[in-house]
Amino acid sequence: MDLPNQIARRVVEKYLNLQSPRYALLIDAPWGCGKTHFIKAATGCETDPTRLYVSLYNVHSSDEFDWALVRALNPWVNGKLANWVRAGKGLLSFRAYGFAADPSKVNLTEIALQKLPQTIIFDDVERCGLPVKQLWGLINRFVEHESKRVILIANSDKHTEPPDFLHSREKLVGQIVTIEPNVDAAMTAVWGDIPDGQGRRFLQAHQAIIKTIFEEASHRNLRLLLRAIRDAADLIDRIEPEMVAHTTSVQRLTQTFLALHMAYHEGSIDKNDLRQRGDSGRYLNSGKEDDGSPLSKLRQKHPNADILNYRGGALPAELGVNLLVDGYASTAQINIALKATGHFTAPKETPDWIRLWNWEEQDTTELEGVIARIEASLASFEVTNPGEILQIYGALNFMGKYRGDFCPRKTARKFYCYVRALSKRGILPARVASFAAVHEQYGFDWTSGTISYGGYGFEPAPRGKGLCLLIRKLMDQAFARKLPERASELLGYLQDQPETFLDLLEKNTGEGVSYWEAPILHHMDCLAAVEAIFKLSQRDRATALRVLDAIFYRKLKNSKALSAEHEWIENLKVNLVAKANAVSAISAAQMRRLIQRAETKAG
């Protein structure tokens, strides 16, 4: 059991066993600390039909409140049926939950709400747009009048009406539970999202450093941490291997990068602070390094990180700006900048899979050790890089031609089973969403009949070709499974960094992630996207036009690969106008014109 939240979980379990509690249970904790993950795990609401999870994000009326319940009960209503209902054509004949509905007498919402389960979980309470008293009244009917178990998930500190929220909740909430971020569980989950490489392997081997930096930061936001870990892994992946071998310096780089990354995205430091990291020489004369500035405060939190860089730390100031403010630095920039610090020098060690290719030149005893280490790594599922897997397979077959005890069929079967097991365990990397060549999406090259990776190549027999095809297929499946989570990240960029959102949707040169041909928009919360685009149109109409242009072009270019997004895009248009119309008729007119301009530009 999760030790930091063991008591909280027991409180939830006790509440779930009450027949008629007559009060609501509130899970109250900061954003990003894992409230939703905790309650879903504690209640099993994703698999237990007697427990209903409902998000109140962007709910602004009692009708929308009811509709949120309907959507939670009936995920299938998000398509055409949802449009019919919203258009007033909700008198539908259908059979659900064991009885038939007469279209002339009852509508969809009434039918669905008659079958609410005994336990209802309301998330994003502080993001609900209803007045506090009205929201509590709507929820209270389930608590007082229907004797249901109601669990609320909120961050009270972020509510727009703090006094009313805190005062009113006492009449409804009978018990309040706080939870702590489960760093271990979060890190265990994130490794499956990060492609196998030297970055992931290094960070996995130094998880204690990550935990220390997170504890020092004190914001308790796991989302900030996991985002920083992913970017740190990408950074280390692009560092030359002989530099990564200098462990102490990479540890220092990791501490610095994570601390600055979280602080920047939290808002406690800004781009000017990052630019000034290397301009603090004035402290050398005063002997004082703690002047109350954001950087000085951050340095006090993280004494083992190079927050101030004027003495030549592991992360140069300019590179920090490139990575965190600009959001990009080329591989060449990264390695040149890090080499210039003088911290990253290490002898190059030949990987075992390369030694296996050079088996005829190896000392017999050393070769037996190489083979034993490779077999041990395979037995413990440590080799997850598809390129390395294929190279080990190819080298074994090459050596097998000269061994009397080698069976190509048995070896192929072993590797087929191995990659399937990696996929089943969720540790085979997903392919990269990219407009680049195929080999850049999968991490190895297979052109002109040759499979190559890391400077070594071989021409596979039919079994080897089959293994390569299987790996690609499983990496495609891993990519498809991660699309909903990637869509959530994409929504976050739309809300906070629209320029990054645009970069990810548009064709690029192959150096970064691109969803140019990857259907992803329909996995995004449409209403949350509407809210983000509407707010963007109020403060930066030109950027909002570019965002809509990029979205609409995905339908107008008539790509079969993106056809799954088409209905979502049409719903986006309808809801954007509805959102604007709720403000005023003039606002709606402006939105219609903005949509028309974007469609014209996209076409």
C-alpha positions in Angstrom: 0.0 0.0 0.0 1.1 3.6 -0.6 2.6 4.4 2.8 2.2 8.2 2.6 -1.5 7.9 2.0 -2.3 4.7 3.9 -4.5 6.4 6.4 -6.3 8.4 3.6 -7.0 5.2 1.7 -8.4 3.5 4.8 -10.7 6.5 5.3 -12.0 6.2 1.7 -12.5 2.4 2.1 -14.4 3.0 5.4 -16.6 5.6 3.7 -17.4 3.2 0.8 -18.7 0.7 3.3 -21.2 3.0 4.8 -24.8 2.3 3.6 -26.2 5.9 4.1 -23.5 8.3 5.3 -25.6 11.5 4.9 -22.4 13.5 4.3 -19.9 13.9 1.5 -16.2 13.0 1.7 -13.8 15.6 0.4 -10.3 14.8 -0.9 -8.6 18.2 -0.7 -5.0 18.7 -1.9 -3.0 20.9 -4.3 -3.0 20.5 -8.0 -0.8 17.9 -9.5 -0.2 15.9 -6.3 -2.1 12.8 -7.7 -5.6 13.3 -6.2 -7.4 11.8 -9.2 -5.0 8.9 -9.5 -5.3 8.2 -5.8 -9.1 8.2 -5.7 -9.4 6.1 -8.9 -7.1 3.5 -7.4 -8.8 3.6 -4.0 -12.3 3.3 -5.4 -11.7 1.2 -8.5 -14.3 3.4 -10.2 -12.8 2.8 -13.7 -13.9 -0.9 -13.5 -16.6 -1.0 -10.8 -20.0 0.0 -12.3 -21.4 0.8 -8.9 -19.0 3.8 -8.7 -19.3 6.7 -11.1 -16.5 9.2 -11.8 -17.7 12.7 -13.0 -15.5 15.7 -13.9 -17.1 19.1 -13.2 -14.5 20.9 -15.2 -16.1 23.8 -17.2 -19.6 23.1 -16.0 -21.5 26.4 -15.9 -25.2 25.5 -15.4 -27.5 22.9 -13.9 -28.2 21.5 -17.3 -24.4 21.1 -17.9 -24.2 19.5 -14.5 -26.7 16.9 -15.5 -25.1 16.4 -18.8 -21.8 15.7 -17.1 -23.5 12.9 -15.3 -25.0 11.6 -18.5 -21.6 11.6 -20.2 -20.0 9.8 -17.3 -22.8 7.1 -17.4 -22.8 6.9 -21.2 -19.5 7.6 -22.9 -21.0 6.8 -26.2 -23.1 10.0 -26.1 -20.0 12.1 -27.0 -20.6 11.5 -30.8 -23.5 12.4 -33.0 -26.0 11.5 -30.3 -24.6 14.3 -28.1 -25.1 16.8 -30.9 -28.8 15.7 -31.4 -29.4 16.1 -27.7 -27.8 19.5 -27.4 -29.8 20.6 -30.4 -33.1 19.8 -28.6 -33.6 16.5 -30.4 -33.1 14.5 -27.2 -36.4 12.5 -27.4 -34.7 9.4 -28.6 -35.9 5.8 -28.6 -33.2 3.5 -27.2 -32.8 0.7 -24.8 -30.4 1.1 -21.9 -29.8 -0.2 -18.4 -32.5 -2.9 -18.8 -35.6 -0.9 -20.0 -36.9 0.8 -23.1 -37.7 4.5 -23.5 -40.7 5.9 -25.3 -39.4 8.8 -27.4 -42.7 10.7 -27.0 -42.6 10.6 -23.2 -39.1 10.8 -21.8 -35.7 12.2 -22.8 -32.2 10.9 -22.6 -31.1 12.8 -19.5 -34.1 11.7 -17.4 -33.5 8.1 -18.3 -29.8 8.2 -17.5 -30.2 10.0 -14.2 -32.6 7.4 -12.9 -29.8 4.9 -13.0 -27.1 6.7 -11.1 -25.0 4.2 -9.0 -24.8 4.4 -5.2 -21.3 6.1 -5.2 -20.6 9.2 -7.2 -17.1 10.9 -7.4 -17.1 14.5 -8.4 -13.6 15.7 -9.6 -12.4 19.3 -10.5 -14.9 20.9 -8.0 -12.8 24.0 -7.8 -12.8 24.3 -11.7 -16.6 24.2 -11.8 -18.2 27.4 -13.1 -21.3 27.2 -11.0 -21.8 29.5 -8.0 -20.8 27.7 -4.8 -24.3 27.6 -3.3 -25.9 26.3 -6.5 -23.3 23.6 -6.8 -23.6 22.4 -3.2 -27.4 22.4 -3.7 -27.1 20.1 -6.8 -24.7 17.8 -5.0 -26.7 17.8 -1.7 -29.7 16.2 -3.4 -27.6 13.0 -3.8 -26.3 13.2 -0.2 -29.4 14.1 1.7 -32.3 13.0 -0.4 -30.9 9.9 -2.2 -28.5 8.8 0.5 -25.7 8.2 -1.9 -22.0 8.1 -1.1 -20.5 11.3 -2.6 -16.7 11.8 -2.8 -15.5 15.3 -3.8 -12.0 16.0 -5.2 -10.9 19.6 -5.0 -8.0 22.1 -4.4 -9.8 24.5 -2.1 -6.9 27.0 -2.3 -7.5 27.5 -6.0 -11.3 28.1 -5.8 -12.4 31.4 -7.3 -14.7 32.1 -4.3 -12.5 30.9 -1.4 -14.6 32.3 1.6 -17.9 31.1 0.2 -16.4 27.7 -0.8 -14.8 27.1 2.6 -17.9 28.3 4.6 -20.5 26.5 2.5 -18.7 23.1 2.3 -19.1 22.6 6.0 -22.8 22.0 5.6 -22.2 19.2 3.1 -18.8 17.8 3.8 -18.6 15.5 6.8 -14.9 14.6 6.5 -11.9 16.1 4.8 -8.9 14.0 3.7 -5.6 15.3 2.5 -3.1 13.2 0.5 0.6 13.4 -0.1 2.1 13.0 -3.6 3.3 9.4 -4.1 6.6 10.1 -5.8 7.6 6.4 -6.0 4.4 5.4 -7.8 4.6 8.4 -10.1 8.2 7.6 -11.1 7.3 3.9 -11.6 4.6 4.9 -14.1 6.6 7.5 -15.9 9.4 5.1 -17.0 6.9 3.3 -19.2 6.2 6.6 -21.0 9.9 7.4 -21.7 11.7 5.7 -24.6 14.4 3.4 -23.6 17.8 5.1 -23.8 20.7 6.3 -21.8 18.5 9.1 -20.4 15.9 6.8 -18.9 18.5 4.3 -17.7 20.5 7.1 -16.0 17.5 8.6 -14.2 16.2 5.2 -13.1 19.6 4.5 -11.5 19.5 7.8 -9.7 15.9 8.1 -8.5 17.1 9.2 -5.0 18.4 12.4 -6.6 15.0 13.0 -8.2 13.1 12.5 -5.0 15.4 14.8 -3.1 15.0 17.6 -5.7 11.2 17.2 -5.5 11.1 17.3 -1.7 13.3 20.4 -1.7 11.0 22.1 -4.2 8.1 21.7 -1.8 5.4 22.5 -4.4 4.0 18.9 -4.2 3.0 19.0 -7.9 3.7 15.6 -9.5 2.8 16.9 -12.9 5.6 19.4 -12.8 8.0 16.6 -11.7 7.0 14.1 -14.3 7.2 16.8 -17.1 10.7 17.7 -15.9 11.7 14.0 -15.8 10.6 13.4 -19.4 12.5 16.5 -20.6 15.6 15.5 -18.5 15.6 12.0 -20.1 15.4 13.6 -23.6 18.3 15.9 -22.7 20.5 13.1 -21.4 19.6 11.0 -24.5 21.2 13.6 -26.7 24.4 13.8 -24.7 27.4 11.9 -26.2 27.7 8.5 -24.4 31.3 9.2 -23.3 30.1 12.4 -21.5 27.3 10.5 -19.8 29.9 8.2 -18.3 31.0 11.1 -16.2 28.4 10.2 -13.6 29.0 12.9 -11.0 28.7 15.7 -13.5 25.5 14.2 -15.1 24.1 13.9 -11.5 24.8 17.6 -11.0 23.3 18.5 -14.4 20.1 16.5 -13.5 19.7 18.2 -10.2 20.1 21.6 -11.8 17.8 20.9 -14.8 15.0 19.4 -12.7 15.1 22.3 -10.1 15.1 25.0 -12.8 12.5 23.2 -15.0 10.0 22.8 -12.1 10.6 26.4 -10.9 10.2 27.9 -14.4 7.0 26.0 -15.2 5.6 26.7 -11.7 6.2 30.4 -12.3 8.5 31.0 -9.3 11.3 32.1 -11.8 10.9 33.6 -15.3 13.0 33.8 -18.4 14.9 36.9 -17.2 16.0 34.9 -14.1 17.2 32.1 -16.3 19.1 34.6 -18.4 20.7 36.1 -15.3 22.0 32.8 -13.9 25.4 33.5 -15.3 25.4 37.2 -14.5 25.8 37.1 -10.7 29.4 38.1 -10.4 28.4 41.0 -8.2 28.0 38.6 -5.4 31.8 37.8 -5.5 32.5 41.4 -4.3 29.8 41.6 -1.7 30.2 38.1 -0.3 26.4 37.8 -0.3 24.6 35.4 -2.4 21.1 35.5 -0.8 19.5 38.8 -1.8 15.9 37.8 -1.8 15.7 37.4 -5.5 13.8 34.4 -7.1 17.1 32.8 -8.0 18.5 33.2 -4.5 15.4 31.7 -2.9 15.6 28.8 -5.3 19.3 28.3 -4.5 18.5 28.1 -0.8 16.0 25.3 -1.6 18.4 23.4 -3.8 21.9 23.7 -2.4 23.3 20.9 -4.5 22.2 22.3 -7.8 23.9 25.0 -9.9 21.1 27.5 -9.7 23.6 30.4 -9.9 26.1 29.6 -12.7 28.7 32.3 -12.5 31.2 29.9 -11.1 30.9 27.5 -14.0 28.2 25.0 -13.2 27.1 21.9 -15.1 24.3 23.7 -16.9 25.4 26.8 -18.8 23.0 29.8 -18.5 22.5 30.1 -22.3 21.8 26.4 -22.7 19.3 26.6 -19.8 17.5 29.4 -21.7 17.5 27.4 -24.9 16.0 24.3 -23.2 13.5 25.9 -20.9 12.5 29.2 -22.5 12.9 28.5 -26.2 11.9 24.8 -25.6 14.6 23.5 -28.0 18.3 23.1 -28.4 19.9 21.0 -31.1 22.0 18.0 -30.2 25.1 19.9 -31.4 24.3 22.9 -29.2 23.8 20.7 -26.2 27.1 18.8 -26.5 29.2 21.9 -27.5 27.8 23.8 -24.5 28.4 21.0 -22.0 31.9 20.2 -23.3 32.8 23.9 -22.8 32.1 23.5 -19.0 34.9 21.1 -18.6 32.8 18.8 -16.4 32.0 16.1 -18.9 34.9 13.9 -19.8 34.9 10.1 -19.5 36.4 7.1 -21.3 34.3 5.4 -23.8 33.2 1.9 -23.0 32.2 -0.5 -25.8 28.7 -1.9 -25.3 28.3 -5.7 -25.0 26.2 -5.9 -28.2 29.1 -4.4 -30.2 31.5 -6.8 -28.6 29.2 -9.6 -29.6 29.5 -8.5 -33.2 33.3 -8.7 -32.9 33.2 -12.1 -31.3 35.9 -13.6 -33.4 38.4 -11.0 -32.1 37.4 -11.4 -28.4 39.3 -13.5 -25.9 37.3 -16.7 -25.3 36.8 -16.0 -21.6 35.8 -12.4 -22.2 33.4 -13.5 -24.9 31.7 -16.0 -22.6 31.3 -13.2 -20.1 29.8 -10.9 -22.8 27.3 -13.6 -23.8 26.4 -14.3 -20.1 25.8 -10.6 -19.4 23.6 -10.3 -22.5 21.6 -13.4 -21.5 21.2 -12.1 -18.0 20.0 -8.7 -19.3 17.5 -10.4 -21.6 16.2 -12.6 -18.7 15.5 -9.6 -16.6 14.0 -7.6 -19.5 16.7 -4.9 -19.2 17.3 -4.6 -22.9 14.3 -2.5 -24.3 16.0 -0.5 -27.1 14.6 -2.0 -30.3 17.9 -1.3 -32.2 20.0 -3.1 -29.6 17.5 -6.1 -29.6 17.9 -6.4 -33.3 21.6 -6.1 -33.2 21.9 -8.8 -30.5 19.7 -11.0 -32.6 21.8 -10.3 -35.8 25.1 -10.9 -34.0 23.9 -14.2 -32.5 22.9 -15.4 -35.9 26.2 -14.3 -37.4 28.1 -16.2 -34.8 25.7 -19.1 -35.0 26.8 -19.9 -38.6 30.0 -21.2 -37.1 28.6 -22.9 -34.0 27.4 -26.5 -34.2 24.9 -26.1 -31.3 23.0 -23.1 -32.8 19.4 -23.3 -33.8 18.1 -20.3 -35.8 14.5 -21.3 -35.4 14.8 -21.6 -31.6 16.7 -18.3 -31.4 14.1 -16.5 -33.5 11.2 -17.9 -31.3 13.1 -16.7 -28.2 13.3 -13.1 -29.5 9.7 -13.1 -30.8 8.6 -14.1 -27.3 11.0 -11.5 -25.8 9.6 -8.5 -27.6 6.0 -9.6 -27.0 6.8 -9.8 -23.3 8.3 -6.3 -23.4 5.1 -5.1 -25.0 2.9 -6.9 -22.5 4.9 -5.4 -19.6 4.6 -1.9 -21.1 8.3 -1.3 -21.4 8.8 -1.6 -25.2 9.1 2.0 -26.4 6.3 3.6 -28.4 7.3 4.9 -31.8 7.9 8.6 -32.0 5.3 10.9 -33.5 7.3 12.5 -36.3 7.2 13.6 -39.9 10.7 12.2 -40.2 11.8 9.1 -42.0 10.5 5.8 -40.8 13.7 4.8 -39.2 13.7 7.9 -37.1 10.3 7.1 -35.7 11.3 3.6 -34.6 14.9 4.2 -33.7 16.6 1.8 -36.2 17.0 1.8 -39.9 15.7 -0.8 -42.3 16.4 0.3 -45.8 17.8 -1.5 -48.9 17.3 -4.8 -47.1 19.7 -4.0 -44.3 18.8 -3.5 -40.6 21.2 -1.0 -39.0 21.7 0.7 -35.7 24.7 2.2 -34.0 26.9 1.9 -37.0 26.3 -1.9 -37.4 24.1 -3.6 -40.0 23.0 -7.0 -41.3 20.8 -8.4 -43.9 18.1 -10.4 -42.1 16.7 -13.8 -43.2 12.9 -14.1 -43.3 12.8 -14.7 -39.5 14.7 -11.6 -38.9 12.4 -9.6 -41.2 9.5 -11.0 -39.2 11.1 -9.9 -36.0 11.6 -6.4 -37.3 8.0 -6.2 -38.5 6.7 -7.4 -35.1 8.7 -4.8 -33.3 7.3 -2.0 -35.5 3.8 -3.4 -35.0 4.1 -3.5 -31.2 5.7 0.0 -31.1 2.7 1.3 -33.2 0.4 -0.3 -30.6 2.3 1.3 -27.8 2.0 4.7 -29.6 -1.7 4.3 -30.0 -2.2 3.4 -26.3 -0.4 6.6 -25.2 -2.3 8.9 -27.5 -4.9 9.9 -24.8 -2.2 10.9 -22.4 -0.3 12.7 -25.2 -3.5 14.5 -26.0 -3.8 15.6 -22.4 -0.2 17.0 -22.7 -1.1 18.7 -26.0 -4.2 20.3 -24.3 -1.8 21.6 -21.6 0.3 23.3 -24.3 -2.8 24.7 -25.9 -3.8 26.2 -22.6 -0.3 27.5 -21.6 2.0 27.5 -24.6 0.1 27.9 -27.8 3.3 28.3 -29.9 4.4 24.8 -28.7 1.0 23.5 -29.5 1.4 24.8 -33.1 4.9 23.3 -33.4 3.6 19.9 -32.5 0.7 20.0 -35.0 2.8 21.2 -37.9 5.2 19.5 -40.3 8.8 19.7 -39.0 12.3 18.7 -40.2 12.3 15.4 -38.2 14.3 16.8 -35.2 11.3 16.7 -32.8 7.9 15.3 -32.1 5.2 16.1 -34.7 1.6 15.0 -34.9 1.4 16.1 -38.5 0.1 12.7 -39.6 -0.9 11.3 -36.2 -4.6 11.5 -35.2 -4.7 12.9 -31.7 -7.2 15.8 -31.5 -10.2 13.6 -30.9 -8.5 12.3 -27.7 -8.6 15.9 -26.3 -11.4 17.2 -24.1 -13.3 19.3 -26.6 -14.8 21.6 -24.1 -11.5 22.3 -22.4 -10.0 23.0 -25.9 -12.9 25.4 -26.5 -12.2 27.2 -23.3 -8.5 27.5 -24.1 -9.1 28.8 -27.6 -11.8 31.3 -26.5 -9.5 32.7 -23.9 -6.6 32.9 -26.4 -8.9 34.8 -28.8 -9.6 37.4 -26.2 -6.0 38.2 -25.5 -4.2 37.3 -28.8 -6.5 37.0 -31.8 -3.7 36.5 -34.3 -2.4 33.4 -32.4 -5.9 32.1 -32.0 -6.3 32.4 -35.8 -3.1 30.4 -36.3 -4.3 27.7 -33.9 -7.6 27.3 -35.6 -5.9 27.4 -39.0 -3.7 24.5 -38.0 -6.6 22.5 -36.6 -9.0 23.1 -39.6 -6.2 22.2 -42.1 -6.1 18.7 -40.6 -9.6 18.2 -42.0 -9.3 20.2 -45.2 -6.2 18.4 -46.3 -8.4 15.3 -46.5 -5.8 12.9 -45.0 -7.3 9.5 -44.3 -4.9 9.1 -41.4 -6.6 12.1 -39.7 -10.3 11.2 -40.5 -10.9 10.2 -36.8 -10.5 13.9 -35.9 -13.1 15.3 -38.3 -16.1 15.0 -36.1 -14.2 16.5 -33.1 -13.2 19.5 -35.3 -16.8 20.1 -36.2 -17.9 19.9 -32.5 -15.1 22.4 -31.7 -16.6 24.9 -34.1 -20.1 24.5 -32.7 -19.0 24.8 -29.1 -16.7 27.8 -29.8 -19.7 29.7 -31.2 -21.9 28.6 -28.2 -19.2 29.6 -25.8 -18.9 33.1 -27.4 -22.7 33.4 -27.6 -22.9 32.9 -23.9 -20.9 36.1 -23.5 -22.8 38.2 -26.1 -24.2 38.2 -29.6 -21.3 40.4 -30.7 -18.8 38.0 -29.2 -20.5 35.2 -31.2 -20.3 37.2 -34.4 -16.6 37.7 -33.8 -16.0 34.0 -33.2 -17.9 33.1 -36.4 -15.8 35.5 -38.4 -12.6 34.1 -36.8 -13.6 30.6 -37.7 -14.4 31.7 -41.2 -11.0 33.4 -41.6 -9.3 30.3 -40.3 -11.1 28.0 -42.7 -10.3 30.3 -45.6 -6.7 30.4 -44.6 -6.5 26.6 -44.1 -8.1 26.0 -47.5 
